[in-house]
Amino acid sequence: MQRSQAFFLNVKVMYSVGYAVSLASLSVAASILSLCRRLHCTRNFIHIQLFLSFILRAALIFIRDSVLFSSEDHFHCGVYPASCKLATALSNYCIMANYSWLLVEGHYLYSLLSVWLFSQRRHLWWYIVLGWGSPMIIIIGWSCARYLHEDEGCWETRRHEWIWWILRLPVLFFIIVNMLFFICIIRILVNKLRTEDMPGSEFTQYRKLAKSSFLLVSLFGLHYILFAFLPHKVSETSSEIQNLIELAFASTQGFVVAVLYCFLNGEVQNEIQRRWRRWRLEQRLQTAPRRHRSSVSQSGGGHTNVSLLPKTPTHHTTI
């Protein structure tokens, strides 16, 4: 018992650090895309929504821990049943929102490459409905099933596996559809490269975006599928290793998203460099008049050496 408590405390510190790093990096990334007017576009708006879903996920982890644990080693789900259930439901909602907004990323990139007349403004509202609305409908259905058939503890028990498949099936659907989108995207990019139907800079931009999105979908999809189908009735050691790997990867997902979609983004790097150069130029322009005034004051307030000579009386001559 003491060994399991020590293991849990170490794991709790580990994933708390991971979620803190993710929360900080995502907040910086969302701020950069929001405050820089040159970066305002539909693509970056979708990035911001994806960032927000991971920010909410990380914040809810800390809220859930504060609700569940009043100290480092005491579990209080029985004391706060409503708060625990709400925290668990909201955490699952944020996880589903992560995958729904990844699906939006894939569909948006596919639409840009395949649809000639793509109305970004009209599709934006459908993206918001898909990204935030569909997880809400699913989580309401899951909460009703939990309340009616397995209203136990903090809604983290797995006595009825079919209830958890209410969450798993939509996420698996998001992952599979996203993979199909990226297979089509790769095919389109290869065809455009062969026919030279796209400028080099535009092709490079789409290729980098596709590479980042495909990497995220592959990593997150593999992670979810792997741990969704692992058996839950295993030995204590296997369960500890499984929980350690899963929580370590889940807590740093937000950091990976911020790095790929913001910090390694060429447009973002160019905008930050431009603002940095402009700030340095403004600082130089502000310090230049001060240096000029100080040099003038040191030279005698603008008087010349001739003005400092004593005046001699002038002699008028008459003829």
Secondary structure per residue as TSV (DSSP state, phi and psi in degrees):
chain	resnum	aa	ss	phi	psi
A	1	M	-	360.0	-44.7
A	2	Q	H	-66.4	-35.7
A	3	R	H	-65.7	-42.1
A	4	S	H	-66.8	-36.4
A	5	Q	H	-66.0	-41.7
A	6	A	H	-64.2	-41.3
A	7	F	H	-62.3	-43.6
A	8	F	H	-63.0	-42.1
A	9	L	H	-63.7	-39.6
A	10	N	H	-65.8	-42.0
A	11	V	H	-65.5	-38.4
A	12	K	H	-63.4	-41.3
A	13	V	H	-64.6	-41.6
A	14	M	H	-61.8	-52.0
A	15	Y	H	-75.1	-22.7
A	16	S	H	-66.9	-41.6
A	17	V	H	-64.2	-42.7
A	18	G	H	-61.5	-45.6
A	19	Y	H	-69.4	-32.4
A	20	A	H	-65.4	-43.4
A	21	V	H	-63.1	-43.4
A	22	S	H	-62.9	-43.5
A	23	L	H	-62.5	-43.5
A	24	A	H	-66.6	-46.9
A	25	S	H	-66.5	-39.2
A	26	L	H	-67.3	-37.3
A	27	S	H	-64.5	-42.7
A	28	V	H	-63.8	-44.6
A	29	A	H	-63.3	-44.8
A	30	A	H	-64.5	-36.7
A	31	S	H	-66.0	-41.3
A	32	I	H	-62.2	-48.0
A	33	L	H	-68.8	-26.2
A	34	S	H	-84.0	-37.7
A	35	L	H	-85.3	-26.1
A	36	C	-	-85.9	110.2
A	37	R	G	-64.6	-32.1
A	38	R	G	-66.1	-18.9
A	39	L	G	-95.6	3.3
A	40	H	-	-76.3	113.9
A	41	C	S	-161.2	171.3
A	42	T	H	-62.6	-40.2
A	43	R	H	-61.1	-46.0
A	44	N	H	-73.5	-27.5
A	45	F	H	-62.2	-41.3
A	46	I	H	-65.5	-39.6
A	47	H	H	-58.6	-43.2
A	48	I	H	-62.7	-41.0
A	49	Q	H	-63.5	-39.6
A	50	L	H	-63.6	-42.1
A	51	F	H	-59.2	-44.2
A	52	L	H	-63.0	-36.8
A	53	S	H	-64.3	-38.2
A	54	F	H	-75.3	-32.8
A	55	I	H	-63.4	-45.2
A	56	L	H	-63.3	-37.9
A	57	R	H	-62.7	-46.1
A	58	A	H	-66.2	-42.2
A	59	A	H	-63.6	-39.6
A	60	L	H	-69.3	-27.7
A	61	I	H	-63.0	-44.8
A	62	F	H	-68.0	-37.6
A	63	I	H	-65.3	-42.9
A	64	R	H	-63.1	-42.5
A	65	D	H	-64.3	-38.0
A	66	S	H	-68.0	-29.6
A	67	V	H	-77.6	-42.3
A	68	L	H	-77.1	-31.3
A	69	F	-	-126.7	115.3
A	70	S	S	-87.2	-16.8
A	71	S	S	-137.8	-174.8
A	72	E	S	-72.3	-21.9
A	73	D	S	-139.0	23.4
A	74	H	-	-122.4	132.2
A	75	F	-	-98.5	131.3
A	76	H	-	-127.2	33.1
A	77	C	T	-63.7	-34.4
A	78	G	T	-67.7	-23.8
A	79	V	T	-82.3	-37.4
A	80	Y	S	-123.3	67.7
A	81	P	H	-65.1	-41.9
A	82	A	H	-66.3	-43.0
A	83	S	H	-64.9	-40.0
A	84	C	H	-63.8	-45.0
A	85	K	H	-65.7	-41.1
A	86	L	H	-64.6	-41.8
A	87	A	H	-64.2	-40.3
A	88	T	H	-66.2	-42.8
A	89	A	H	-63.3	-43.8
A	90	L	H	-67.6	-36.0
A	91	S	H	-63.0	-43.6
A	92	N	H	-66.1	-34.2
A	93	Y	H	-62.2	-43.7
A	94	C	H	-65.7	-37.3
A	95	I	H	-63.0	-42.7
A	96	M	H	-66.0	-36.5
A	97	A	H	-64.8	-33.2
A	98	N	H	-56.4	-48.0
A	99	Y	H	-76.6	-32.4
A	100	S	H	-68.0	-38.2
A	101	W	H	-74.9	-27.4
A	102	L	H	-65.0	-36.6
A	103	L	H	-65.0	-39.0
A	104	V	H	-61.1	-42.3
A	105	E	H	-57.5	-45.8
A	106	G	H	-65.9	-43.5
A	107	H	H	-66.9	-38.1
A	108	Y	H	-63.5	-46.1
A	109	L	H	-65.2	-40.1
A	110	Y	H	-63.4	-40.4
A	111	S	H	-67.1	-39.0
A	112	L	H	-60.7	-36.7
A	113	L	H	-86.4	-28.1
A	114	S	H	-105.1	-27.3
A	115	V	-	-100.0	125.6
A	116	W	S	-72.7	-47.2
A	117	L	S	-107.0	81.6
A	118	F	-	-98.6	113.5
A	119	S	-	-85.1	101.7
A	120	Q	H	-68.5	-38.1
A	121	R	H	-65.9	-40.9
A	122	R	H	-68.5	-39.8
A	123	H	H	-72.5	-20.1
A	124	L	H	-61.4	-41.0
A	125	W	H	-67.0	-36.7
A	126	W	H	-66.7	-34.3
A	127	Y	H	-65.1	-40.7
A	128	I	H	-63.6	-41.4
A	129	V	I	-63.5	-44.2
A	130	L	I	-67.2	-44.2
A	131	G	I	-71.6	-41.9
A	132	W	I	-105.9	-31.5
A	133	G	I	-78.3	-45.4
A	134	S	H	-62.7	-42.0
A	135	P	H	-62.0	-32.7
A	136	M	H	-64.8	-43.0
A	137	I	H	-62.9	-42.7
A	138	I	H	-66.8	-42.0
A	139	I	H	-70.8	-29.0
A	140	I	H	-66.1	-44.2
A	141	G	H	-62.1	-41.8
A	142	W	H	-64.9	-41.1
A	143	S	H	-64.2	-39.6
A	144	C	H	-64.0	-41.8
A	145	A	H	-64.7	-40.9
A	146	R	H	-62.9	-44.5
A	147	Y	H	-65.7	-36.2
A	148	L	H	-85.0	-32.2
A	149	H	H	-117.9	-22.2
A	150	E	-	-151.0	61.1
A	151	D	-	-85.5	73.5
A	152	E	-	-128.8	143.0
A	153	G	T	54.7	-132.2
A	154	C	T	-104.2	25.0
A	155	W	S	63.5	32.7
A	156	E	-	-111.5	-2.0
A	157	T	-	-74.0	159.9
A	158	R	-	-129.9	46.0
A	159	R	S	-71.7	-38.4
A	160	H	S	-109.6	103.5
A	161	E	H	-65.6	-29.5
A	162	W	H	-64.1	-25.6
A	163	I	H	-66.3	-39.6
A	164	W	H	-70.4	-24.5
A	165	W	H	-71.2	-15.8
A	166	I	H	-62.3	-32.9
A	167	L	H	-87.4	-37.3
A	168	R	H	-71.0	-42.7
A	169	L	H	-60.3	-46.7
A	170	P	H	-61.4	-39.2
A	171	V	H	-65.3	-42.5
A	172	L	H	-62.2	-36.8
A	173	F	H	-63.5	-44.7
A	174	F	H	-58.2	-44.3
A	175	I	H	-65.9	-45.7
A	176	I	H	-65.0	-45.7
A	177	V	H	-62.6	-39.8
A	178	N	H	-63.0	-41.4
A	179	M	H	-63.0	-37.9
A	180	L	H	-64.3	-39.9
A	181	F	H	-58.7	-43.7
A	182	F	H	-75.6	-26.7
A	183	I	H	-64.4	-42.3
A	184	C	H	-66.4	-38.4
A	185	I	H	-63.1	-44.1
A	186	I	H	-62.2	-42.0
A	187	R	H	-62.8	-42.3
A	188	I	H	-65.3	-43.2
A	189	L	H	-64.1	-39.7
A	190	V	H	-64.5	-42.5
A	191	N	H	-64.9	-41.3
A	192	K	H	-68.0	-33.0
A	193	L	H	-68.0	-38.7
A	194	R	H	-69.2	-40.1
A	195	T	H	-87.3	-4.9
A	196	E	T	53.3	42.8
A	197	D	-	-91.3	6.3
A	198	M	S	-139.3	136.9
A	199	P	-	-58.1	153.4
A	200	G	H	-62.0	-42.8
A	201	S	H	-65.4	-41.1
A	202	E	H	-66.5	-41.3
A	203	F	H	-62.5	-42.8
A	204	T	H	-62.3	-40.1
A	205	Q	H	-63.1	-48.6
A	206	Y	H	-64.5	-37.4
A	207	R	H	-64.8	-42.7
A	208	K	H	-65.4	-42.1
A	209	L	H	-64.7	-41.7
A	210	A	H	-64.9	-39.6
A	211	K	H	-63.5	-44.8
A	212	S	H	-64.0	-46.1
A	213	S	H	-65.7	-42.0
A	214	F	H	-64.5	-37.5
A	215	L	H	-64.9	-42.4
A	216	L	H	-65.5	-46.6
A	217	V	H	-62.7	-40.4
A	218	S	H	-65.2	-47.9
A	219	L	H	-65.2	-50.6
A	220	F	H	-68.9	-37.6
A	221	G	H	-66.3	-44.5
A	222	L	H	-62.5	-40.8
A	223	H	H	-61.7	-46.3
A	224	Y	H	-68.4	-45.2
A	225	I	H	-64.7	-40.1
A	226	L	H	-61.5	-49.3
A	227	F	H	-82.5	-17.1
A	228	A	H	-73.6	-31.2
A	229	F	S	-102.8	1.3
A	230	L	S	-70.7	142.8
A	231	P	-	-67.7	143.5
A	232	H	S	-91.1	-23.1
A	233	K	S	-92.3	86.1
A	234	V	-	-129.3	178.2
A	235	S	-	-68.7	165.1
A	236	E	H	-64.5	-40.2
A	237	T	H	-64.9	-44.5
A	238	S	H	-63.4	-38.4
A	239	S	H	-65.1	-39.9
A	240	E	H	-65.4	-42.9
A	241	I	H	-63.9	-42.4
A	242	Q	H	-62.3	-45.7
A	243	N	H	-65.2	-38.1
A	244	L	H	-63.1	-48.0
A	245	I	H	-66.0	-44.6
A	246	E	H	-63.4	-45.6
A	247	L	H	-71.3	-34.6
A	248	A	H	-64.6	-42.1
A	249	F	H	-72.2	-43.2
A	250	A	H	-64.7	-37.1
A	251	S	H	-72.3	-22.2
A	252	T	T	-103.3	4.1
A	253	Q	H	-61.5	-41.4
A	254	G	H	-61.2	-38.8
A	255	F	H	-63.1	-42.1
A	256	V	H	-63.0	-41.7
A	257	V	H	-62.0	-45.5
A	258	A	H	-62.9	-39.7
A	259	V	I	-66.6	-46.7
A	260	L	I	-72.6	-39.8
A	261	Y	I	-93.8	-12.1
A	262	C	I	-128.6	-63.7
A	263	F	I	-67.1	-29.2
A	264	L	T	-98.2	5.1
A	265	N	-	-75.1	125.0
A	266	G	H	-62.0	-39.5
A	267	E	H	-62.4	-41.8
A	268	V	H	-66.0	-44.5
A	269	Q	H	-61.6	-41.8
A	270	N	H	-65.8	-39.1
A	271	E	H	-67.6	-40.5
A	272	I	H	-65.9	-41.8
A	273	Q	H	-63.4	-39.1
A	274	R	H	-64.2	-44.5
A	275	R	H	-66.6	-34.9
A	276	W	H	-66.7	-43.6
A	277	R	H	-64.3	-40.6
A	278	R	H	-65.7	-39.2
A	279	W	H	-64.4	-42.5
A	280	R	H	-65.6	-37.5
A	281	L	H	-65.1	-40.5
A	282	E	H	-64.5	-38.7
A	283	Q	H	-64.2	-39.2
A	284	R	H	-66.9	-40.8
A	285	L	H	-66.7	-31.9
A	286	Q	H	-74.2	-35.0
A	287	T	H	-81.3	-22.3
A	288	A	H	-62.6	-47.7
A	289	P	H	-62.0	-34.8
A	290	R	H	-64.6	-42.7
A	291	R	H	-65.4	-36.9
A	292	H	H	-65.9	-43.5
A	293	R	H	-65.6	-39.0
A	294	S	H	-67.5	-36.6
A	295	S	H	-69.7	-34.5
A	296	V	H	-68.4	-42.4
A	297	S	H	-66.0	-34.2
A	298	Q	H	-70.5	-23.8
A	299	S	T	-88.1	8.9
A	300	G	T	103.3	29.4
A	301	G	T	69.1	21.4
A	302	G	T	95.6	-3.3
A	303	H	-	-79.9	144.8
A	304	T	-	-89.4	168.4
A	305	N	T	-66.6	-27.3
A	306	V	T	-66.6	-38.8
A	307	S	T	-68.8	-19.3
A	308	L	T	-87.2	-8.5
A	309	L	S	-73.2	147.1
A	310	P	-	-66.1	144.0
A	311	K	-	-77.9	135.4
A	312	T	-	-107.2	143.2
A	313	P	-	-65.7	143.6
A	314	T	-	-94.0	136.8
A	315	H	-	-104.4	124.8
A	316	H	-	-95.9	128.4
A	317	T	-	-101.4	139.5
A	318	T	-	-115.0	150.2
A	319	I	-	-96.8	360.0
